[in-house]
Amino acid sequence: MIIVDSWRSFRDLISKYAVRAYVFYKIDEKDEGVYIRISAGRVGFEGEYSKNDEEYREIIGWLKEVGAVKVVRAVPEDLFFS
């Protein structure tokens, strides 16, 4: 997976291809904010925000707009049924 360095880089790149790629995200609550990970295809973004951060609110709006899927947890495929 390729991790890009900014939310806007990720958004601009993926917005062109969101029709062809599922967007997945996971938000982990931290004491002083949230840690968010987003992936689409082979491209990802991760960042830390306070819940009041304008960019964080923009991200949440975009995730709703593209119909992103929230990840609860990830399990290696070979262990899923074991």
VOMI-320709 format. One record per residue: residue number from 1; residue in one letter; x, y, z of N, C-alpha, C in turn. Coordinates in steps of 0.02 Angstrom, whole numbers, plus 50000, padded with zeros to 5 digits. Example, Ala and Ser with C-alpha at 12.3 -4.5 7.8 and 13.67 -1.06 7.14 Angstrom:
REM VOMI-320709
<r><nr>1</nr><rest>a</rest><n_X>50660</n_X><n_Y>49716</n_Y><n_Z>50390</n_Z><ca_X>50615</ca_X><ca_Y>49775</ca_Y><ca_Z>50390</ca_Z><c_X>50660</c_X><c_Y>49835</c_Y><c_Z>50390</c_Z></r>
<r><nr>2</nr><rest>s</rest><n_X>50642</n_X><n_Y>49888</n_Y><n_Z>50354</n_Z><ca_X>50684</ca_X><ca_Y>49947</ca_Y><ca_Z>50357</ca_Z><c_X>50645</c_X><c_Y>50002</c_Y><c_Z>50394</c_Z></r>
END
This chain:
REM VOMI-320709
<r><nr>1</nr><rest>m</rest><n_X>50042</n_X><n_Y>49941</n_Y><n_Z>50000</n_Z><ca_X>50000</ca_X><ca_Y>50000</ca_Y><ca_Z>50000</ca_Z><c_X>50044</c_X><c_Y>50062</c_Y><c_Z>50000</c_Z></r>
<r><nr>2</nr><rest>i</rest><n_X>50023</n_X><n_Y>50111</n_Y><n_Z>49963</n_Z><ca_X>50058</ca_X><ca_Y>50175</ca_Y><ca_Z>49960</ca_Z><c_X>50022</c_X><c_Y>50223</c_Y><c_Z>50007</c_Z></r>
<r><nr>3</nr><rest>i</rest><n_X>50058</n_X><n_Y>50252</n_Y><n_Z>50055</n_Z><ca_X>50030</ca_X><ca_Y>50300</ca_Y><ca_Z>50102</ca_Z><c_X>50051</c_X><c_Y>50370</c_Y><c_Z>50079</c_Z></r>
<r><nr>4</nr><rest>v</rest><n_X>50002</n_X><n_Y>50413</n_Y><n_Z>50065</n_Z><ca_X>50017</ca_X><ca_Y>50481</ca_Y><ca_Z>50043</ca_Z><c_X>50022</c_X><c_Y>50527</c_Y><c_Z>50105</c_Z></r>
<r><nr>5</nr><rest>d</rest><n_X>50054</n_X><n_Y>50584</n_Y><n_Z>50096</n_Z><ca_X>50071</ca_X><ca_Y>50627</ca_Y><ca_Z>50153</ca_Z><c_X>50018</c_X><c_Y>50677</c_Y><c_Z>50172</c_Z></r>
<r><nr>6</nr><rest>s</rest><n_X>49965</n_X><n_Y>50686</n_Y><n_Z>50132</n_Z><ca_X>49916</ca_X><ca_Y>50736</ca_Y><ca_Z>50151</ca_Z><c_X>49846</c_X><c_Y>50713</c_Y><c_Z>50132</c_Z></r>
<r><nr>7</nr><rest>w</rest><n_X>49797</n_X><n_Y>50736</n_Y><n_Z>50170</n_Z><ca_X>49727</ca_X><ca_Y>50721</ca_Y><ca_Z>50156</ca_Z><c_X>49707</c_X><c_Y>50745</c_Y><c_Z>50087</c_Z></r>
<r><nr>8</nr><rest>r</rest><n_X>49727</n_X><n_Y>50805</n_Y><n_Z>50070</n_Z><ca_X>49707</ca_X><ca_Y>50833</ca_Y><ca_Z>50005</ca_Z><c_X>49736</c_X><c_Y>50794</c_Y><c_Z>49946</c_Z></r>
<r><nr>9</nr><rest>s</rest><n_X>49798</n_X><n_Y>50771</n_Y><n_Z>49953</n_Z><ca_X>49827</ca_X><ca_Y>50729</ca_Y><ca_Z>49901</ca_Z><c_X>49787</c_X><c_Y>50665</c_Y><c_Z>49892</c_Z></r>
<r><nr>10</nr><rest>f</rest><n_X>49769</n_X><n_Y>50634</n_Y><n_Z>49948</n_Z><ca_X>49729</ca_X><ca_Y>50573</ca_Y><ca_Z>49946</ca_Z><c_X>49662</c_X><c_Y>50586</c_Y><c_Z>49914</c_Z></r>
<r><nr>11</nr><rest>r</rest><n_X>49626</n_X><n_Y>50637</n_Y><n_Z>49938</n_Z><ca_X>49560</ca_X><ca_Y>50654</ca_Y><ca_Z>49913</ca_Z><c_X>49561</c_X><c_Y>50669</c_Y><c_Z>49838</c_Z></r>
<r><nr>12</nr><rest>d</rest><n_X>49608</n_X><n_Y>50709</n_Y><n_Z>49816</n_Z><ca_X>49611</ca_X><ca_Y>50728</ca_Y><ca_Z>49746</ca_Z><c_X>49625</c_X><c_Y>50667</c_Y><c_Z>49701</c_Z></r>
<r><nr>13</nr><rest>l</rest><n_X>49669</n_X><n_Y>50624</n_Y><n_Z>49723</n_Z><ca_X>49685</ca_X><ca_Y>50564</ca_Y><ca_Z>49685</ca_Z><c_X>49626</c_X><c_Y>50516</c_Y><c_Z>49683</c_Z></r>
<r><nr>14</nr><rest>i</rest><n_X>49598</n_X><n_Y>50501</n_Y><n_Z>49741</n_Z><ca_X>49546</ca_X><ca_Y>50450</ca_Y><ca_Z>49746</ca_Z><c_X>49480</c_X><c_Y>50475</c_Y><c_Z>49718</c_Z></r>
<r><nr>15</nr><rest>s</rest><n_X>49466</n_X><n_Y>50539</n_Y><n_Z>49722</n_Z><ca_X>49403</ca_X><ca_Y>50565</ca_Y><ca_Z>49695</ca_Z><c_X>49396</c_X><c_Y>50550</c_Y><c_Z>49621</c_Z></r>
<r><nr>16</nr><rest>k</rest><n_X>49452</n_X><n_Y>50546</n_Y><n_Z>49586</n_Z><ca_X>49451</ca_X><ca_Y>50530</ca_Y><ca_Z>49515</ca_Z><c_X>49433</c_X><c_Y>50456</c_Y><c_Z>49503</c_Z></r>
<r><nr>17</nr><rest>y</rest><n_X>49448</n_X><n_Y>50413</n_Y><n_Z>49553</n_Z><ca_X>49441</ca_X><ca_Y>50341</ca_Y><ca_Z>49543</ca_Z><c_X>49392</c_X><c_Y>50308</c_Y><c_Z>49592</c_Z></r>
<r><nr>18</nr><rest>a</rest><n_X>49358</n_X><n_Y>50348</n_Y><n_Z>49634</n_Z><ca_X>49313</ca_X><ca_Y>50319</ca_Y><ca_Z>49685</ca_Z><c_X>49258</c_X><c_Y>50276</c_Y><c_Z>49654</c_Z></r>
<r><nr>19</nr><rest>v</rest><n_X>49242</n_X><n_Y>50288</n_Y><n_Z>49591</n_Z><ca_X>49191</ca_X><ca_Y>50248</ca_Y><ca_Z>49558</ca_Z><c_X>49215</c_X><c_Y>50176</c_Y><c_Z>49551</c_Z></r>
<r><nr>20</nr><rest>r</rest><n_X>49280</n_X><n_Y>50167</n_Y><n_Z>49544</n_Z><ca_X>49307</ca_X><ca_Y>50100</ca_Y><ca_Z>49532</ca_Z><c_X>49338</c_X><c_Y>50068</c_Y><c_Z>49594</c_Z></r>
<r><nr>21</nr><rest>a</rest><n_X>49343</n_X><n_Y>50104</n_Y><n_Z>49649</n_Z><ca_X>49376</ca_X><ca_Y>50076</ca_Y><ca_Z>49708</ca_Z><c_X>49333</c_X><c_Y>50086</c_Y><c_Z>49770</c_Z></r>
<r><nr>22</nr><rest>y</rest><n_X>49328</n_X><n_Y>50035</n_Y><n_Z>49811</n_Z><ca_X>49295</ca_X><ca_Y>50042</ca_Y><ca_Z>49875</ca_Z><c_X>49339</c_X><c_Y>50085</c_Y><c_Z>49921</c_Z></r>
<r><nr>23</nr><rest>v</rest><n_X>49308</n_X><n_Y>50126</n_Y><n_Z>49961</n_Z><ca_X>49344</ca_X><ca_Y>50166</ca_Y><ca_Z>50009</ca_Z><c_X>49329</c_X><c_Y>50138</c_Y><c_Z>50078</c_Z></r>
<r><nr>24</nr><rest>f</rest><n_X>49380</n_X><n_Y>50120</n_Y><n_Z>50115</n_Z><ca_X>49374</ca_X><ca_Y>50093</ca_Y><ca_Z>50183</ca_Z><c_X>49406</c_X><c_Y>50141</c_Y><c_Z>50231</c_Z></r>
<r><nr>25</nr><rest>y</rest><n_X>49378</n_X><n_Y>50145</n_Y><n_Z>50292</n_Z><ca_X>49409</ca_X><ca_Y>50188</ca_Y><ca_Z>50343</ca_Z><c_X>49400</c_X><c_Y>50159</c_Y><c_Z>50412</c_Z></r>
<r><nr>26</nr><rest>k</rest><n_X>49445</n_X><n_Y>50179</n_Y><n_Z>50457</n_Z><ca_X>49442</ca_X><ca_Y>50159</ca_Y><ca_Z>50527</ca_Z><c_X>49461</c_X><c_Y>50219</c_Y><c_Z>50569</c_Z></r>
<r><nr>27</nr><rest>i</rest><n_X>49422</n_X><n_Y>50232</n_Y><n_Z>50620</n_Z><ca_X>49435</ca_X><ca_Y>50287</ca_Y><ca_Z>50665</ca_Z><c_X>49447</c_X><c_Y>50259</c_Y><c_Z>50735</c_Z></r>
<r><nr>28</nr><rest>d</rest><n_X>49505</n_X><n_Y>50274</n_Y><n_Z>50764</n_Z><ca_X>49520</ca_X><ca_Y>50254</ca_Y><ca_Z>50832</ca_Z><c_X>49518</c_X><c_Y>50315</c_Y><c_Z>50877</c_Z></r>
<r><nr>29</nr><rest>e</rest><n_X>49478</n_X><n_Y>50309</n_Y><n_Z>50929</n_Z><ca_X>49472</ca_X><ca_Y>50364</ca_Y><ca_Z>50978</ca_Z><c_X>49535</c_X><c_Y>50366</c_Y><c_Z>51021</c_Z></r>
<r><nr>30</nr><rest>k</rest><n_X>49562</n_X><n_Y>50426</n_Y><n_Z>51030</n_Z><ca_X>49620</ca_X><ca_Y>50437</ca_Y><ca_Z>51073</ca_Z><c_X>49599</c_X><c_Y>50484</c_Y><c_Z>51129</c_Z></r>
<r><nr>31</nr><rest>d</rest><n_X>49640</n_X><n_Y>50491</n_Y><n_Z>51180</n_Z><ca_X>49624</ca_X><ca_Y>50535</ca_Y><ca_Z>51236</ca_Z><c_X>49609</c_X><c_Y>50606</c_Y><c_Z>51213</c_Z></r>
<r><nr>32</nr><rest>e</rest><n_X>49649</n_X><n_Y>50630</n_Y><n_Z>51167</n_Z><ca_X>49642</ca_X><ca_Y>50700</ca_Y><ca_Z>51146</ca_Z><c_X>49621</c_X><c_Y>50708</c_Y><c_Z>51073</c_Z></r>
<r><nr>33</nr><rest>g</rest><n_X>49588</n_X><n_Y>50658</n_Y><n_Z>51046</n_Z><ca_X>49566</ca_X><ca_Y>50664</ca_Y><ca_Z>50977</ca_Z><c_X>49554</c_X><c_Y>50596</c_Y><c_Z>50945</c_Z></r>
<r><nr>34</nr><rest>v</rest><n_X>49567</n_X><n_Y>50593</n_Y><n_Z>50880</n_Z><ca_X>49556</ca_X><ca_Y>50531</ca_Y><ca_Z>50842</ca_Z><c_X>49614</c_X><c_Y>50518</c_Y><c_Z>50795</c_Z></r>
<r><nr>35</nr><rest>y</rest><n_X>49624</n_X><n_Y>50455</n_Y><n_Z>50781</n_Z><ca_X>49673</ca_X><ca_Y>50433</ca_Y><ca_Z>50731</ca_Z><c_X>49633</c_X><c_Y>50400</c_Y><c_Z>50676</c_Z></r>
<r><nr>36</nr><rest>i</rest><n_X>49639</n_X><n_Y>50424</n_Y><n_Z>50615</n_Z><ca_X>49598</ca_X><ca_Y>50399</ca_Y><ca_Z>50560</ca_Z><c_X>49643</c_X><c_Y>50369</c_Y><c_Z>50506</c_Z></r>
<r><nr>37</nr><rest>r</rest><n_X>49619</n_X><n_Y>50312</n_Y><n_Z>50479</n_Z><ca_X>49653</ca_X><ca_Y>50279</ca_Y><ca_Z>50423</ca_Z><c_X>49602</c_X><c_Y>50270</c_Y><c_Z>50368</c_Z></r>
<r><nr>38</nr><rest>i</rest><n_X>49622</n_X><n_Y>50286</n_Y><n_Z>50307</n_Z><ca_X>49577</ca_X><ca_Y>50279</ca_Y><ca_Z>50249</ca_Z><c_X>49616</c_X><c_Y>50244</c_Y><c_Z>50194</c_Z></r>
<r><nr>39</nr><rest>s</rest><n_X>49583</n_X><n_Y>50198</n_Y><n_Z>50160</n_Z><ca_X>49616</ca_X><ca_Y>50166</ca_Y><ca_Z>50102</ca_Z><c_X>49566</c_X><c_Y>50158</c_Y><c_Z>50045</c_Z></r>
<r><nr>40</nr><rest>a</rest><n_X>49594</n_X><n_Y>50160</n_Y><n_Z>49986</n_Z><ca_X>49555</ca_X><ca_Y>50148</ca_Y><ca_Z>49925</ca_Z><c_X>49604</c_X><c_Y>50117</c_Y><c_Z>49875</c_Z></r>
<r><nr>41</nr><rest>g</rest><n_X>49589</n_X><n_Y>50057</n_Y><n_Z>49855</n_Z><ca_X>49635</ca_X><ca_Y>50022</ca_Y><ca_Z>49811</ca_Z><c_X>49702</c_X><c_Y>50012</c_Y><c_Z>49847</c_Z></r>
<r><nr>42</nr><rest>r</rest><n_X>49755</n_X><n_Y>50035</n_Y><n_Z>49815</n_Z><ca_X>49821</ca_X><ca_Y>50027</ca_Y><ca_Z>49844</ca_Z><c_X>49848</c_X><c_Y>50091</c_Y><c_Z>49875</c_Z></r>
<r><nr>43</nr><rest>v</rest><n_X>49804</n_X><n_Y>50140</n_Y><n_Z>49886</n_Z><ca_X>49825</ca_X><ca_Y>50205</ca_Y><ca_Z>49913</ca_Z><c_X>49792</c_X><c_Y>50216</c_Y><c_Z>49981</c_Z></r>
<r><nr>44</nr><rest>g</rest><n_X>49831</n_X><n_Y>50242</n_Y><n_Z>50028</n_Z><ca_X>49804</ca_X><ca_Y>50255</ca_Y><ca_Z>50094</ca_Z><c_X>49825</c_X><c_Y>50322</c_Y><c_Z>50122</c_Z></r>
<r><nr>45</nr><rest>f</rest><n_X>49790</n_X><n_Y>50342</n_Y><n_Z>50174</n_Z><ca_X>49806</ca_X><ca_Y>50404</ca_Y><ca_Z>50211</ca_Z><c_X>49793</c_X><c_Y>50390</c_Y><c_Z>50284</c_Z></r>
<r><nr>46</nr><rest>e</rest><n_X>49834</n_X><n_Y>50419</n_Y><n_Z>50327</n_Z><ca_X>49823</ca_X><ca_Y>50414</ca_Y><ca_Z>50398</ca_Z><c_X>49841</c_X><c_Y>50481</c_Y><c_Z>50431</c_Z></r>
<r><nr>47</nr><rest>g</rest><n_X>49803</n_X><n_Y>50498</n_Y><n_Z>50483</n_Z><ca_X>49816</ca_X><ca_Y>50561</ca_Y><ca_Z>50517</ca_Z><c_X>49783</c_X><c_Y>50565</c_Y><c_Z>50585</c_Z></r>
<r><nr>48</nr><rest>e</rest><n_X>49808</n_X><n_Y>50611</n_Y><n_Z>50626</n_Z><ca_X>49781</ca_X><ca_Y>50623</ca_Y><ca_Z>50692</ca_Z><c_X>49748</c_X><c_Y>50691</c_Y><c_Z>50693</c_Z></r>
<r><nr>49</nr><rest>y</rest><n_X>49689</n_X><n_Y>50694</n_Y><n_Z>50724</n_Z><ca_X>49651</ca_X><ca_Y>50756</ca_Y><ca_Z>50726</ca_Z><c_X>49615</c_X><c_Y>50763</c_Y><c_Z>50792</c_Z></r>
<r><nr>50</nr><rest>s</rest><n_X>49598</n_X><n_Y>50825</n_Y><n_Z>50809</n_Z><ca_X>49549</ca_X><ca_Y>50835</ca_Y><ca_Z>50863</ca_Z><c_X>49481</c_X><c_Y>50831</c_Y><c_Z>50829</c_Z></r>
<r><nr>51</nr><rest>k</rest><n_X>49430</n_X><n_Y>50816</n_Y><n_Z>50868</n_Z><ca_X>49363</ca_X><ca_Y>50809</ca_Y><ca_Z>50839</ca_Z><c_X>49336</c_X><c_Y>50875</c_Y><c_Z>50813</c_Z></r>
<r><nr>52</nr><rest>n</rest><n_X>49364</n_X><n_Y>50930</n_Y><n_Z>50836</n_Z><ca_X>49342</ca_X><ca_Y>50997</ca_Y><ca_Z>50815</ca_Z><c_X>49381</c_X><c_Y>51023</c_Y><c_Z>50754</c_Z></r>
<r><nr>53</nr><rest>d</rest><n_X>49430</n_X><n_Y>50985</n_Y><n_Z>50732</n_Z><ca_X>49472</ca_X><ca_Y>51007</ca_Y><ca_Z>50676</ca_Z><c_X>49431</c_X><c_Y>51012</c_Y><c_Z>50612</c_Z></r>
<r><nr>54</nr><rest>e</rest><n_X>49439</n_X><n_Y>51067</n_Y><n_Z>50577</n_Z><ca_X>49401</ca_X><ca_Y>51078</ca_Y><ca_Z>50515</ca_Z><c_X>49417</c_X><c_Y>51025</c_Y><c_Z>50462</c_Z></r>
<r><nr>55</nr><rest>e</rest><n_X>49480</n_X><n_Y>51005</n_Y><n_Z>50456</n_Z><ca_X>49499</ca_X><ca_Y>50954</ca_Y><ca_Z>50407</ca_Z><c_X>49467</c_X><c_Y>50887</c_Y><c_Z>50425</c_Z></r>
<r><nr>56</nr><rest>y</rest><n_X>49464</n_X><n_Y>50871</n_Y><n_Z>50489</n_Z><ca_X>49432</ca_X><ca_Y>50809</ca_Y><ca_Z>50511</ca_Z><c_X>49358</c_X><c_Y>50808</c_Y><c_Z>50490</c_Z></r>
<r><nr>57</nr><rest>r</rest><n_X>49323</n_X><n_Y>50863</n_Y><n_Z>50501</n_Z><ca_X>49253</ca_X><ca_Y>50868</ca_Y><ca_Z>50481</ca_Z><c_X>49245</c_X><c_Y>50861</c_Y><c_Z>50405</c_Z></r>
<r><nr>58</nr><rest>e</rest><n_X>49293</n_X><n_Y>50890</n_Y><n_Z>50368</n_Z><ca_X>49292</ca_X><ca_Y>50884</ca_Y><ca_Z>50295</ca_Z><c_X>49300</c_X><c_Y>50810</c_Y><c_Z>50275</c_Z></r>
<r><nr>59</nr><rest>i</rest><n_X>49345</n_X><n_Y>50775</n_Y><n_Z>50308</n_Z><ca_X>49357</ca_X><ca_Y>50704</ca_Y><ca_Z>50293</ca_Z><c_X>49293</c_X><c_Y>50664</c_Y><c_Z>50306</c_Z></r>
<r><nr>60</nr><rest>i</rest><n_X>49261</n_X><n_Y>50675</n_Y><n_Z>50363</n_Z><ca_X>49200</ca_X><ca_Y>50638</ca_Y><ca_Z>50380</ca_Z><c_X>49146</c_X><c_Y>50651</c_Y><c_Z>50327</c_Z></r>
<r><nr>61</nr><rest>g</rest><n_X>49139</n_X><n_Y>50713</n_Y><n_Z>50306</n_Z><ca_X>49091</ca_X><ca_Y>50730</ca_Y><ca_Z>50254</ca_Z><c_X>49106</c_X><c_Y>50695</c_Y><c_Z>50189</c_Z></r>
<r><nr>62</nr><rest>w</rest><n_X>49169</n_X><n_Y>50693</n_Y><n_Z>50170</n_Z><ca_X>49190</ca_X><ca_Y>50659</ca_Y><ca_Z>50108</ca_Z><c_X>49176</c_X><c_Y>50584</c_Y><c_Z>50112</c_Z></r>
<r><nr>63</nr><rest>l</rest><n_X>49191</n_X><n_Y>50554</n_Y><n_Z>50170</n_Z><ca_X>49179</ca_X><ca_Y>50482</ca_Y><ca_Z>50178</ca_Z><c_X>49105</c_X><c_Y>50466</c_Y><c_Z>50168</c_Z></r>
<r><nr>64</nr><rest>k</rest><n_X>49062</n_X><n_Y>50507</n_Y><n_Z>50195</n_Z><ca_X>48989</ca_X><ca_Y>50497</ca_Y><ca_Z>50185</ca_Z><c_X>48970</c_X><c_Y>50506</c_Y><c_Z>50112</c_Z></r>
<r><nr>65</nr><rest>e</rest><n_X>48999</n_X><n_Y>50557</n_Y><n_Z>50081</n_Z><ca_X>48983</ca_X><ca_Y>50573</ca_Y><ca_Z>50011</ca_Z><c_X>49000</c_X><c_Y>50515</c_Y><c_Z>49964</c_Z></r>
<r><nr>66</nr><rest>v</rest><n_X>49058</n_X><n_Y>50482</n_Y><n_Z>49975</n_Z><ca_X>49079</ca_X><ca_Y>50428</ca_Y><ca_Z>49930</ca_Z><c_X>49053</c_X><c_Y>50360</c_Y><c_Z>49953</c_Z></r>
<r><nr>67</nr><rest>g</rest><n_X>49016</n_X><n_Y>50357</n_Y><n_Z>50008</n_Z><ca_X>48989</ca_X><ca_Y>50293</ca_Y><ca_Z>50032</ca_Z><c_X>49042</c_X><c_Y>50247</c_Y><c_Z>50059</c_Z></r>
<r><nr>68</nr><rest>a</rest><n_X>49091</n_X><n_Y>50275</n_Y><n_Z>50094</n_Z><ca_X>49146</ca_X><ca_Y>50235</ca_Y><ca_Z>50122</ca_Z><c_X>49120</c_X><c_Y>50184</c_Y><c_Z>50172</c_Z></r>
<r><nr>69</nr><rest>v</rest><n_X>49157</n_X><n_Y>50130</n_Y><n_Z>50178</n_Z><ca_X>49139</ca_X><ca_Y>50075</ca_Y><ca_Z>50223</ca_Z><c_X>49183</c_X><c_Y>50078</c_Y><c_Z>50285</c_Z></r>
<r><nr>70</nr><rest>k</rest><n_X>49150</n_X><n_Y>50078</n_Y><n_Z>50344</n_Z><ca_X>49187</ca_X><ca_Y>50080</ca_Y><ca_Z>50407</ca_Z><c_X>49214</c_X><c_Y>50011</c_Y><c_Z>50424</c_Z></r>
<r><nr>71</nr><rest>v</rest><n_X>49277</n_X><n_Y>50008</n_Y><n_Z>50441</n_Z><ca_X>49310</ca_X><ca_Y>49945</ca_Y><ca_Z>50460</ca_Z><c_X>49306</c_X><c_Y>49937</c_Y><c_Z>50536</c_Z></r>
<r><nr>72</nr><rest>v</rest><n_X>49283</n_X><n_Y>49879</n_Y><n_Z>50558</n_Z><ca_X>49280</ca_X><ca_Y>49865</ca_Y><ca_Z>50630</ca_Z><c_X>49346</c_X><c_Y>49836</c_Y><c_Z>50653</c_Z></r>
<r><nr>73</nr><rest>r</rest><n_X>49371</n_X><n_Y>49788</n_Y><n_Z>50615</n_Z><ca_X>49437</ca_X><ca_Y>49759</ca_Y><ca_Z>50627</ca_Z><c_X>49459</c_X><c_Y>49722</c_Y><c_Z>50565</c_Z></r>
<r><nr>74</nr><rest>a</rest><n_X>49523</n_X><n_Y>49708</n_Y><n_Z>50560</n_Z><ca_X>49550</ca_X><ca_Y>49672</ca_Y><ca_Z>50503</ca_Z><c_X>49579</c_X><c_Y>49606</c_Y><c_Z>50526</c_Z></r>
<r><nr>75</nr><rest>v</rest><n_X>49565</n_X><n_Y>49553</n_Y><n_Z>50488</n_Z><ca_X>49588</ca_X><ca_Y>49486</ca_Y><ca_Z>50504</ca_Z><c_X>49619</c_X><c_Y>49457</c_Y><c_Z>50441</c_Z></r>
<r><nr>76</nr><rest>p</rest><n_X>49679</n_X><n_Y>49427</n_Y><n_Z>50446</n_Z><ca_X>49708</ca_X><ca_Y>49395</ca_Y><ca_Z>50386</ca_Z><c_X>49659</c_X><c_Y>49343</c_Y><c_Z>50358</c_Z></r>
<r><nr>77</nr><rest>e</rest><n_X>49654</n_X><n_Y>49340</n_Y><n_Z>50293</n_Z><ca_X>49605</ca_X><ca_Y>49297</ca_Y><ca_Z>50260</ca_Z><c_X>49612</c_X><c_Y>49224</c_Y><c_Z>50281</c_Z></r>
<r><nr>78</nr><rest>d</rest><n_X>49673</n_X><n_Y>49199</n_Y><n_Z>50288</n_Z><ca_X>49682</ca_X><ca_Y>49129</ca_Y><ca_Z>50306</ca_Z><c_X>49662</c_X><c_Y>49113</c_Y><c_Z>50378</c_Z></r>
<r><nr>79</nr><rest>l</rest><n_X>49650</n_X><n_Y>49164</n_Y><n_Z>50419</n_Z><ca_X>49629</ca_X><ca_Y>49153</ca_Y><ca_Z>50489</ca_Z><c_X>49555</c_X><c_Y>49167</c_Y><c_Z>50499</c_Z></r>
<r><nr>80</nr><rest>f</rest><n_X>49521</n_X><n_Y>49192</n_Y><n_Z>50449</n_Z><ca_X>49452</ca_X><ca_Y>49213</ca_Y><ca_Z>50457</ca_Z><c_X>49407</c_X><c_Y>49158</c_Y><c_Z>50483</c_Z></r>
<r><nr>81</nr><rest>f</rest><n_X>49412</n_X><n_Y>49098</n_Y><n_Z>50456</n_Z><ca_X>49368</ca_X><ca_Y>49043</ca_Y><ca_Z>50477</ca_Z><c_X>49401</c_X><c_Y>48995</c_Y><c_Z>50527</c_Z></r>
<r><nr>82</nr><rest>s</rest><n_X>49459</n_X><n_Y>49012</n_Y><n_Z>50552</n_Z><ca_X>49491</ca_X><ca_Y>48966</ca_Y><ca_Z>50599</ca_Z><c_X>49473</c_X><c_Y>48981</c_Y><c_Z>50670</c_Z></r>
END
